[in-house]
Amino acid sequence: MYVARCTLPSGGPIARLAWKSPGGINRGFRESYKTEIAAYELDKLLKMDMVPPTVERQMLGTKGAAQQWLEGVVDLTTGGSSPDESHRLHWENQLLKVRMFDNLIANRERNMGNFLRDKAWNVFLIDHSRAFGTENELLHDMKRIDGDFWTRIEGLTRKQLDDALASWLDQDQIRAILDRRDNMRAKIRLQSK
């Protein structure tokens, strides 16, 4: 997968963007720029506000994902991952959502470099090029959840997913989101007993 940081002409709505295209197999993983867009579309459905705006655009005749470059953020490799006490609860609640989201989309690539934060310890998630596989296993435990976020996940319908994601994911990938949600539900019920 080709990745570049692009600077745009001044006066536009954003100054820079990250560009990814087109995809393929890398180190045994299927990668696709389309899953970057799917992550943003699902983020919008779930009202997370963690995945930067990402759209399909063409550059030099090649389609790819154009994602808004976030200014004033640091990744966790350089910016630390332990907030002071005044931000701790906010941070921990966001981490719950991240784990739930990564379970839902089968994101095996979450690491300190694609996990960003701003000065107020708000989380931003990038690099979903290996997400949305068709496997059903969950990657993270479900001992704690964010109840409001879970309600939004539970409320997702196949029609909503098809409407938002069918341009970016195939039917097996969309079905797997619902299968993983079923597995999440079973884990949550088991933990509540």
N, C-alpha and C positions, 0 to 999 in steps of 0.2 A: 504494500500500500504506500502510495506517495503522500507525504505530508509536507505542507509548506505554511509559513506565516506570510500573509500578504498585507501590504500597506495600501490603503485605498486613497483616492484623491481627497483632499481636504474639502470640507463643507458638506459631506454626506452624513448619514445618521451614525455611522461607526467609523473608527479610524483604521482598524485592522481586523483581519479574520484569519482563522485557521482553515486550511483547505486540505481535504482528503479525497483521494480517488485512486483507482476505482475499487480495488480489492483483490482477493485471490486467497491462496493458501500460504501462510507464513508460520514456520516452525510447527506445522501440524494443525494450526488453527485456521478456520475459515474467517476471513475478514471482509467487511463490506462497508462502504461509505453509507449505504442505505440504512444500516442499523444505527448510525449516528443520528440520522433524521428521525428514525422510529423512536429512539430514546427521548428526543425532544418532544415529539408528538405525544408520547405516553406521559411524560412529565406534565404537559399541559392538561391532559385528561385528569390526572391525579392532583392537579394544583400544587405541585411540589415547589416550583420556582428554583430548581437546582441545576437543571441542564441549560446551558446557554442556547439562545436561539440558533437553530440549525436548519438550513434549507438546501435544496438541490440547486446547483448552478453549473454552468458550463464554462470551462476555462481552456482556451486553446483547443477547442473542439472536443474536450473530454468532460463528461458529467462527473460531478463529485459533490461532496458535502461542504458547504461554506458555513462555518460556525463563528459567531461573534467572538472576537478575542476579548477576554476580560482584562481590564486594566485595574491596577491596584490590588491584585490578589497574589498570594504565594501558594506554592504547593507544599505539602507536608514534609518534603525532604529538606526544604530550606526554611520554612516558616514555623516549625514546631507544631506539635499536635496536642499540646496540653494547655488549655486556657486557664486564666486566673479564675478565682472563685465566682466573680460576678458574671462570667460567661459560661460557666461549667454546665449548668442545667440546660441552657439553650443548645450548647454543643452536643451534649449526650442525647438530647431528643432528636437532633438532626441525624446523629449516627444511627439511631434506631431506624429512621426512615431510609437511610442509605442501605442498610442491610436488608430491609424489607424489599426495597426497589431492586437491589441486585439479585435477591432470590427470585423475584417475579420475572426478571429479564434474563436470568442465567448469565450474569456478568461475572466471568472468571478473572477478569483483568483489573479489578480495582486494586490500585496500589498507591503509594504515597505520592507518586508523581502525577497521577490523574485525579487527585482529590485536592481541590483548591479551597482556600478560605480568604475572606477579607478581614479587615481590622476588627470588625464587630463579630467575628467568628461565625459568619454565615457560610454555609457549604455550597460549593459549586462542583458539579461532576462533569468531567470530560472523558473522552476516549471510550466509546461503546462499540468499537469496530468488531469486537469478538463476541458481543452479546447476542441474545435472541436465538440461541441454539434450540434444538428440538428435544433436548434431554429434560427429564422431569425432576431430577434430584435437586434438593435445596442446598445452597452453599453455606448458609449461616443458620445458627440456631434460632429458635423462635421463643426463647424464654421470656423476653420482654418485647412488647410491641407498642407502637403509637396507635392508640385506639381510633382517633379521628382519621388517621391515614389508612388504617385497616378498613374502616367503613367505606372509604373511597375506593380502595382496591376491591372490596366485596361487591360494590355497586357497579363495577365494570360489566358491560354486556358484550356479547360476541358482536352485535351490530356496531356498538361504539368502537370496538377494536378494529373491525373490518373497515369502517368508515375512515378512521384515523391512520391505520397502518397498512392497509392492503396495497398501497403503492410502494411500500418499502419492505414488507415482509411477505413470505409466501404463506399459504394456508396452514401448513404444518407448524411454522413458527408461531403463528397467531394461536393455534390450538394449544401449543405448548405453554403459552402464557397462562391460559385458563387451567391447564393441567397442574402447573406449578402453583397457581392460586389454590387449587383444591388441596394440594399437599401442604401449603401454608395453613389453610383452614384446619386440616387434620392435626397438625403440630400445635396450633394454638389451642384447639379443644383439648388435646392431650395434656398440655401444660396447665390448663385451667381446672383440671380435675384434682 
